[in-house]
Amino acid sequence: MNYSNPARMIHMKHPQFIENFDKEYGVGKWAQVRQEANNVMAGVFQAALLSGRLLSKDAPKCNAVAVYGIDMLLNHDLHPV
């Protein structure tokens, strides 16, 4: 999409991105990609919870909040790598 000419990167808002993505790959395709990505991220957090590494021993007493950022690559078939 936005990477064919690195000298001409385009900043766009989320609704415009979805519109352009669906225009390039087919209507509703972004919804499919996003659902698959959400499933992958849910699996990552579930695995972390099961391993016990996501929570510290002080978690029940703690009023802290964690924020996570995730970068996800898609292959040529638009599936998360």
Secondary structure, 3 states (H helix, E strand, C coil): CCCCCHHHCCCCCHHHHHHHHHHHHCCCHHHHHHHHHHHHHHHHHHHHHHHCCCCCCCHHHCCCCCCCCCCCCECCCCCEC
